[in-house]
Amino acid sequence: MHQPLNAHDTQVLIVAAVGIGILILLIVWLKMHAFLALTIGALFVGVGSGLPLDKVTASYEAGVGGVLGYVGVLIALGAMLGKLLADSGGAEKVVDTLLQGRPATLPWKMALVASIIGIPMFFEIGLVLLIPVVMLAVHRSKGPAMRLGIPALAGLSVLHGFIPPHPGPLAAIAILHANVGVTLALGLLIAIPTVAVAGPLFGLLAARMVPIGAAGAGLAVSSASASSASSTSGSNAGGKDEDPKPTHSPTFTWTLITLLAPLALMLIKAGADIWMDKTAPLRPALDFIGDPVFALLIAVLLAMVTFGTSVGFTPTVLARKIGASLLPVVGVMLIVGAGGGFKQALVDGGTGIAIAKIALAAGLSTLVLGWIVAVLIRLATGSATVATVTAAGIVAPLAVGLSPNHLSLVVLAVGAGSLFFSHVNDAGFWLVKEYFGLTVMETIKTWSLMETVISVMGLILTLGLSLVI
């Protein structure tokens, strides 16, 4: 029998709503950094929910440490891998190889390239890297920019929202105590058809709605190229202008091996989690090599050879590049950590329990509730990471006792909701607008709708998988 809401439940729900409103006000209207806004919001929620004052900051600190202790290392390793991939010319090698062949296959190849690059790279880094390539391909094919741009954006966005080791999925995994390997395996099952529908297929419609060609995007080409150059050469330690170039690019084969190494190791662990008994002699070893920290560490060490010494970088240059890779992700780490603190304030204050009572009374499944909450926070704040972390924290009480497979599906449902309808409060919206030379309305018709297709497809496929596993 469902427990009715009591006075404290009503209080914490009102406080949570006001707290999220404060978060929106600070981030969207006052342009405050998300780390500060989340910290202020967490303290407000803790005090307003009736936590003892000496427990308010302790709750926030526990939430920050709980998320960053796991996610922070992975974000750092992912940034190192992405930096070496970009600076060695490995990403360009993948693109050049896969873009050979019939022009009709270019959208599908572009989606594949973006998906591969999107495994270790943050969305913004992958976007800066791919934009010049997309525009070059548009010039060669003499077709609409959106025909190739949308598949590239879809590949990057889907991987960013669904697949570890990206910050959002990793944070949700940590909050919900889901299995990384299972989430990765199920995420790939959802990501592949989602990229196909939201990328090459939706790209056909987007190209008709916004038929901008290479000429109209001419400024975007030079702008993106300049940004790409800046991103790969302007972040040297000490602000030096010199950025030694590789003597040659890594081979396509070694580039793929390096990029797919962590994916393969985590999938091995996922297979063991699903099909191998926990008492099997090999199980501890497979769990160890498939742990995301170990898998990404191996990828970075391999990249130091394949994307480093083998292409002419000295140990000194490698050390400088790895150091430079960490600077852009410090802010991401702080936001993810503060999101964990905000989540913990909601949990300790009792918000999750109150929402669980409402959800149980309304008959909403955990998957649907997680998606809806993430959608609302995404629309309000524009941050997929904030939406993921907050929604995961809110539905966490409902997820207690779920099987590993269904815990991973909750992670993916929340990730899908966090991508819904990117608009003017999302930095990614403006990146796409400027790089493709679009108007605001054209960006909404293409990028925003594509994100919505990804979100809805993710929910549908997640619900479908929940019926068969």
C-alpha positions in Angstrom: 0.0 0.0 0.0 1.3 3.4 -1.0 2.3 5.8 1.9 0.6 9.2 1.7 2.6 12.4 1.6 3.1 14.0 5.0 3.9 17.6 6.0 7.6 17.0 5.7 7.3 15.5 2.3 5.3 18.5 1.1 8.0 20.8 2.6 10.9 19.1 1.0 9.1 19.0 -2.4 8.5 22.8 -2.2 12.1 23.4 -1.1 13.4 21.2 -4.0 11.3 23.1 -6.5 12.4 26.4 -5.2 16.0 25.1 -5.1 15.9 24.1 -8.7 14.3 27.5 -9.5 17.2 29.2 -7.8 19.6 27.0 -9.8 17.9 28.1 -13.0 17.9 31.8 -11.9 21.6 31.8 -11.1 22.7 29.9 -14.2 20.4 31.2 -16.9 19.5 34.7 -15.8 22.5 35.8 -13.7 25.0 33.8 -15.7 26.7 32.4 -12.6 29.1 29.6 -13.0 27.3 26.2 -12.6 29.7 25.2 -9.8 28.7 28.1 -7.6 25.1 27.9 -8.5 24.9 24.2 -7.7 26.7 24.8 -4.4 24.3 27.6 -3.4 21.4 25.5 -4.4 22.6 22.5 -2.4 23.0 24.6 0.7 19.6 26.1 0.3 18.0 22.7 -0.1 19.8 21.3 2.9 18.7 24.1 5.2 15.2 24.3 3.8 14.7 20.6 4.1 15.3 20.7 7.8 18.8 19.2 8.0 20.7 20.2 11.1 23.0 23.1 10.1 26.1 21.1 11.0 25.0 18.4 8.6 24.2 20.6 5.6 27.8 21.2 4.5 28.7 17.6 5.4 26.0 16.4 3.1 27.2 18.5 0.3 30.8 17.5 0.8 29.9 13.8 0.9 28.0 14.2 -2.4 30.9 16.0 -4.1 33.5 13.4 -2.8 31.3 10.5 -3.7 31.0 11.5 -7.3 34.4 13.0 -7.9 36.2 10.1 -6.2 35.0 7.9 -9.0 34.3 10.1 -11.9 37.1 12.7 -11.6 39.9 10.2 -12.5 38.0 9.0 -15.5 37.4 12.5 -16.8 41.1 13.2 -16.5 42.2 10.1 -18.3 39.6 10.7 -21.0 40.9 14.2 -21.5 44.5 12.9 -21.9 43.4 10.4 -24.5 41.4 13.0 -26.4 44.3 15.5 -26.4 46.8 12.9 -27.8 44.3 11.7 -30.4 43.8 15.3 -31.7 47.4 16.5 -31.6 49.0 13.4 -33.2 46.8 13.6 -36.3 45.1 10.3 -35.3 41.6 11.7 -35.6 42.3 13.1 -39.1 43.7 9.7 -40.1 40.4 8.0 -39.1 38.4 10.7 -41.0 40.6 10.6 -44.2 40.4 6.8 -44.3 36.6 6.5 -43.8 35.7 9.3 -46.2 37.1 7.5 -49.2 34.5 5.9 -51.5 31.1 6.8 -52.9 29.6 10.2 -51.9 26.3 8.6 -51.1 27.9 6.8 -48.1 29.4 10.0 -46.7 26.6 10.7 -44.1 26.9 7.2 -42.7 30.6 7.3 -42.6 30.5 10.7 -40.9 28.2 9.3 -38.2 30.7 6.4 -37.8 33.7 8.8 -37.6 31.9 11.0 -35.0 30.9 8.0 -32.9 34.4 6.6 -32.8 35.9 10.0 -32.0 33.1 10.5 -29.5 34.2 7.5 -27.4 37.0 9.3 -25.6 36.3 13.0 -26.4 34.0 15.5 -24.9 31.3 16.8 -27.2 32.8 20.3 -27.5 36.3 18.9 -28.3 34.9 16.5 -30.9 32.8 19.2 -32.5 35.8 21.6 -32.9 37.8 18.8 -34.4 35.1 17.6 -36.8 33.7 20.9 -38.1 36.5 21.6 -40.6 36.3 18.0 -41.8 32.5 18.2 -42.2 32.8 21.5 -44.2 35.6 20.1 -46.3 33.4 17.1 -47.1 30.5 19.5 -47.9 32.7 21.4 -50.4 33.7 18.1 -52.0 30.2 16.7 -52.3 28.6 20.1 -53.2 25.6 19.1 -51.0 23.8 20.7 -48.1 25.8 21.2 -45.0 23.2 19.6 -42.8 23.3 16.4 -44.8 26.8 15.7 -43.3 26.7 17.9 -40.3 23.7 16.3 -38.6 25.2 12.8 -38.7 28.4 14.1 -37.2 26.5 15.9 -34.4 24.4 12.9 -33.7 27.4 10.6 -33.3 29.0 13.0 -30.9 25.9 13.7 -28.9 24.7 10.2 -28.5 28.0 9.0 -27.3 28.2 11.9 -24.9 24.8 11.2 -23.4 24.7 7.4 -23.2 28.2 5.9 -23.1 30.8 5.9 -20.3 33.5 7.2 -19.8 31.6 10.5 -20.4 30.9 12.5 -17.3 27.1 12.4 -17.3 26.7 8.6 -17.7 29.6 8.0 -15.2 28.0 10.3 -12.7 24.6 8.5 -13.0 26.3 5.1 -12.8 28.0 6.2 -9.5 24.8 7.7 -8.1 22.6 4.7 -9.0 25.3 2.1 -8.2 24.9 0.7 -11.7 27.4 -1.6 -13.4 29.7 0.2 -15.8 30.2 -2.8 -18.2 26.5 -3.6 -18.4 25.6 0.1 -19.0 28.2 0.3 -21.7 26.9 -2.9 -23.4 23.3 -1.8 -23.3 24.2 1.8 -24.2 25.8 0.6 -27.4 22.7 -1.4 -28.3 20.7 1.8 -27.9 23.3 4.1 -29.4 23.7 2.4 -32.8 20.0 2.7 -34.0 19.7 6.1 -32.3 22.7 7.5 -34.2 21.3 6.0 -37.5 17.8 7.6 -37.0 18.9 10.9 -35.6 22.0 11.2 -37.9 21.8 10.1 -41.6 18.1 9.7 -41.7 17.0 12.9 -39.9 19.8 14.6 -41.8 17.8 14.1 -45.0 14.9 16.1 -43.4 17.2 18.7 -41.8 18.9 19.3 -45.2 15.5 20.1 -46.8 14.4 22.4 -43.9 17.7 24.2 -43.9 19.3 23.8 -47.3 22.5 25.8 -46.5 25.4 24.7 -48.6 29.2 25.1 -48.6 29.0 28.7 -49.7 26.7 29.8 -46.9 28.9 28.0 -44.4 32.1 29.5 -45.7 32.7 31.6 -42.6 32.1 28.6 -40.4 35.0 26.8 -42.2 37.6 29.3 -41.4 36.2 29.9 -37.9 36.2 26.2 -37.1 39.6 25.8 -38.5 41.0 28.6 -36.4 39.2 27.2 -33.3 40.6 23.8 -34.0 44.1 25.2 -34.3 43.6 27.1 -31.1 42.4 24.1 -29.2 45.3 22.0 -30.2 48.1 24.5 -30.0 46.9 27.3 -27.7 46.7 25.3 -24.5 50.4 24.6 -23.9 51.7 24.8 -20.4 53.0 28.3 -19.7 51.1 29.8 -22.6 53.9 29.1 -25.1 53.2 29.5 -28.8 55.3 26.6 -29.9 53.5 23.3 -30.3 55.7 20.6 -31.8 53.9 18.8 -34.7 54.2 15.1 -35.2 56.7 13.9 -37.8 54.0 11.7 -39.3 50.4 10.6 -38.4 49.7 7.3 -36.7 48.4 4.5 -38.9 44.6 4.0 -39.2 44.9 0.5 -37.7 46.8 1.7 -34.6 44.5 4.6 -34.1 41.5 2.3 -34.1 43.2 -0.1 -31.7 44.1 2.6 -29.3 40.6 4.2 -29.4 38.8 0.9 -29.1 41.0 -0.7 -26.4 39.1 0.7 -23.4 35.8 -0.2 -25.0 37.0 -3.8 -25.6 38.2 -4.2 -22.0 35.0 -2.8 -20.5 32.9 -5.0 -22.8 34.9 -8.1 -21.7 33.9 -7.2 -18.1 30.3 -6.7 -19.2 30.3 -10.1 -20.7 31.7 -11.6 -17.6 29.0 -9.8 -15.5 26.2 -11.2 -17.6 27.4 -14.7 -18.4 30.1 -15.7 -15.8 29.4 -16.9 -12.3 30.8 -14.6 -9.6 32.8 -17.5 -8.1 34.6 -18.3 -11.4 38.4 -18.3 -11.0 38.8 -15.8 -13.8 36.2 -13.4 -12.6 38.4 -11.2 -10.4 40.9 -10.7 -13.2 38.2 -9.8 -15.7 36.6 -7.4 -13.3 40.0 -5.7 -12.8 41.0 -5.3 -16.5 37.4 -4.1 -17.3 37.3 -1.5 -14.6 37.0 1.9 -16.3 40.0 3.4 -14.5 42.3 0.5 -15.6 40.8 0.4 -19.1 41.3 4.1 -19.7 44.8 4.0 -18.1 45.8 1.3 -20.5 44.4 3.4 -23.4 46.4 6.5 -22.3 49.6 4.5 -21.9 49.1 2.9 -25.3 48.3 6.4 -26.8 51.6 7.7 -25.4 53.2 5.3 -27.8 50.9 5.2 -30.8 49.9 8.9 -30.6 53.2 10.0 -28.9 56.7 8.6 -29.3 55.9 6.7 -32.5 54.9 10.0 -34.2 57.9 11.9 -33.1 56.8 13.5 -29.8 59.5 13.5 -27.1 58.8 12.6 -23.5 58.9 16.3 -22.6 56.4 17.2 -25.3 54.2 14.3 -24.2 54.3 15.5 -20.6 53.4 19.0 -21.6 50.5 17.9 -23.8 49.1 15.6 -21.0 49.3 18.5 -18.6 47.6 20.8 -21.0 44.7 18.3 -21.5 43.7 18.6 -17.8 43.2 22.4 -17.9 39.9 22.4 -19.9 38.3 19.7 -17.8 38.8 21.2 -14.3 35.6 23.1 -14.7 33.7 20.0 -15.8 35.0 18.1 -12.8 33.9 20.9 -10.4 30.4 21.0 -12.0 30.0 17.3 -11.9 31.1 17.3 -8.2 28.8 20.1 -7.3 26.0 18.3 -9.0 26.7 15.4 -6.8 26.6 17.7 -3.8 23.2 19.1 -4.9 22.0 15.6 -5.4 23.1 14.5 -1.9 21.3 17.5 -0.4 18.1 16.4 -2.1 18.5 12.8 -1.0 19.4 13.6 2.6 16.6 16.1 2.9 14.1 13.5 1.8 13.2 14.8 -1.6 13.8 11.4 -3.3 11.5 9.6 -0.9 8.7 12.2 -1.4 9.0 11.9 -5.2 9.1 8.1 -4.9 5.8 8.2 -3.1 4.2 10.4 -5.8 5.7 8.2 -8.6 4.4 5.0 -6.9 1.0 6.6 -6.5 0.9 7.8 -10.1 2.1 4.4 -11.4 5.1 6.0 -13.2 7.9 3.6 -13.9 11.4 4.5 -12.7 12.6 4.7 -16.4 9.8 7.1 -17.4 10.2 9.2 -14.3 14.0 9.5 -14.7 13.5 10.6 -18.3 10.9 13.2 -17.5 12.9 14.7 -14.6 16.0 14.9 -16.8 14.0 16.5 -19.6 12.6 19.2 -17.3 16.0 20.0 -15.8 17.7 20.0 -19.2 15.1 22.4 -20.6 15.4 24.7 -17.6 19.2 24.8 -17.2 20.6 23.7 -20.6 23.1 21.4 -19.0 23.0 17.7 -19.9 25.4 17.0 -17.0 23.4 18.9 -14.4 20.2 17.2 -15.7 21.8 13.7 -15.5 23.2 14.1 -12.0 20.1 15.7 -10.5 17.6 13.3 -12.2 19.7 10.3 -11.1 19.7 11.5 -7.6 16.0 12.1 -7.5 15.1 8.6 -8.9 17.8 6.8 -6.9 15.4 5.7 -4.0 13.1 4.1 -6.6 16.0 2.2 -8.2 17.0 0.4 -5.0 16.7 -3.3 -5.4 16.6 -3.3 -9.2 18.6 -5.8 -11.2 22.0 -4.7 -12.7 20.4 -4.7 -16.1 17.5 -2.5 -15.1 19.8 -0.1 -13.1 21.8 0.4 -16.3 18.5 1.1 -18.2 17.7 3.8 -15.6 21.1 5.4 -16.3 20.3 5.3 -20.0 16.8 6.7 -19.6 18.2 9.6 -17.6 20.9 10.1 -20.2 18.3 10.2 -22.9 16.2 12.8 -21.1 19.3 15.0 -20.5 19.7 15.5 -24.3 16.1 16.7 -25.0 15.7 19.9 -27.1 18.9 21.8 -26.6 18.1 25.5 -27.0 19.4 29.0 -26.2 20.5 28.2 -22.6 22.9 25.4 -23.8 26.4 26.3 -24.9 26.3 23.5 -27.5 23.4 25.3 -29.2 25.6 28.4 -29.8 28.6 26.3 -30.9 26.6 24.6 -33.6 25.0 27.9 -34.6 28.3 29.7 -35.1 30.3 26.8 -36.6 27.6 26.1 -39.2 26.8 29.7 -39.8 23.1 29.2 -39.0 20.4 31.6 -37.6 18.8 30.8 -34.3 15.7 29.4 -36.0 17.8 27.3 -38.3 19.7 25.9 -35.4 16.4 25.0 -33.7 15.1 23.3 -36.8 18.2 21.2 -37.1 20.3 20.8 -33.9 17.4 21.2 -31.4 15.1 18.8 -33.2 18.0 16.3 -33.7 18.6 16.3 -29.9 14.9 15.7 -29.4 14.9 12.8 -31.8 17.9 11.3 -29.9 16.1 11.8 -26.5 12.8 10.2 -27.6 14.6 7.3 -29.5 16.6 6.7 -26.4 13.5 6.4 -24.2 11.7 4.2 -26.6 14.6 1.8 -27.0 15.3 1.8 -23.3 11.6 0.9 -22.6 11.8 -1.8 -25.3 14.9 -3.4 -23.7 13.3 -3.3 -20.3 10.6 -5.7 -21.7 13.1 -8.4 -22.8 16.0 -8.3 -20.3 
